[in-house]
Amino acid sequence: MPSHASLPVAPAPEALPLLTLDYPAAEQFVHRLGWPPYRAQQILRWLYQGRVREIDQMTDLSKAERALLRDRTTVGRSRQCRTLRADDGTTKFLIGLDDGLTVETVLIPDGRRLTLCLSTQVGCTLDCAFCLTGTMGLKRNLKVHEIVDQVLTVQDRLEPGQTLTSLVLMGMGEPLANLDAVSDAITRLTNQRWGLGISAHRITLSTAGLASRLNEVAALGVNLAISLNASTQEQRTKLMPAVNRLFPLKTLLDACRAYPLPPRRRLTFEYVLLGEENDTESDAKRLVKLLTGIRCKVNLIPFNPFPGSAYQRPSDGRVLRFQAILKQAGVDTFIRKSKGRDVLGACGQLGDLPGLITPQPLSLALTPAEAGC
């Protein structure tokens, strides 16, 4: 019989990142440790409300309990974060993931409002022609804790007195292509007892138009934004080929009409205006007809250029004329301010590609049309 010294040593179990646990999994975890059930909520509160980065910061656990957690778990927070600050105060966060990939999230100040734009994928499964992220292709879906950690990481870096007023799932990726993780993340962000307690009314999910999944968004209680960007089927096929092939324009708008909107809520349609491409008076008039019968508002987004793009930003005059046609038809229409362009942090500009972390010089100032909105 071999001596004790020659016996193989069992490998140590891989440390469990606590941030990966939802509430039922946290309950199962503390049960396996032989701890009382209330420890599950206690740990989750430290993760989300206390934003701890180290086990030893969980000060209402005993030293022995913290030692046990240190032996078996990690907190699971990202350890790498770079920031790029734009001249207008917008900040882009480049957060390093465990596998060496990078995800981007953008903090956008606007008066008293402070909006955080979250990513749901590294890259994107879609190929929208006007979006830098789409040129990356899809690297992978983000995991639940990687979505939530974007919020925690930014909260750690807020100035005293600053509070996030809204979250928008409009960053890298198509949220409805990663819906299970997105739904779980929203649960953790909105939970009042142990999560971040952010009202679902302050969260907006933006989709390029995965029509078959819209009703699943309704159950989450968040606001829904549809990235439309075209007034004809042919135009949308050119600009958004992948999603429009799966869900043609008519199919998408039928799904929007059937969407179970709560009282006093409306759908938002995002429309990226591309110079000489989809910004004509005829486009505006067709858009009015497309939206007939849908309780909605429209956000116009003048195209944000990025290196290598074939599209141009429209003139102020064309933007204002497009808005005027919609408003005259009774459609509430707003011009979205393009902030963070000098760090490639504006809508459609996210993408951690070689050579683009130090952006090329772009037109940075808000135009008179944007400044007036």
Number of C-alpha atoms within 10 A of each C-alpha: 4 6 6 7 7 8 8 7 7 6 6 8 9 10 14 17 14 22 21 16 17 17 15 9 13 21 18 14 18 17 14 9 11 9 13 10 14 10 16 22 17 16 24 22 19 20 26 21 16 16 19 19 16 14 21 16 14 19 10 12 16 11 12 9 16 19 14 13 19 16 14 15 18 17 21 20 24 17 11 13 16 10 14 19 16 18 14 16 14 24 22 25 21 21 22 17 17 13 6 8 13 18 25 26 27 30 23 24 17 12 6 10 13 16 20 27 24 24 28 31 25 25 29 27 22 21 19 23 17 25 25 27 26 22 17 19 15 18 13 15 22 21 18 22 22 26 24 26 21 24 20 21 19 18 15 10 9 12 8 6 5 12 13 19 15 18 22 20 23 24 29 30 30 27 26 23 18 17 16 12 21 25 18 17 21 23 18 23 23 19 15 14 13 21 22 22 15 19 17 18 13 16 24 19 22 22 23 24 26 20 22 13 14 20 15 13 18 15 10 17 17 17 21 23 24 22 18 23 25 25 22 16 13 14 17 21 17 13 20 23 18 17 21 24 12 14 18 20 24 13 15 22 19 12 19 22 15 12 18 14 18 10 6 6 13 15 18 22 21 23 23 24 26 23 17 13 14 21 24 17 17 13 18 20 15 15 22 18 12 15 18 13 8 17 16 17 20 25 19 22 23 27 22 29 23 23 14 7 12 9 17 17 17 19 16 14 11 17 23 16 15 22 22 17 19 22 16 11 12 12 20 16 21 18 20 19 20 20 27 26 25 21 25 28 29 23 26 24 24 28 25 20 13 7 9 15 14 11 14 12 11 14 11 16 15 14 14 11 16 20 12 9 9
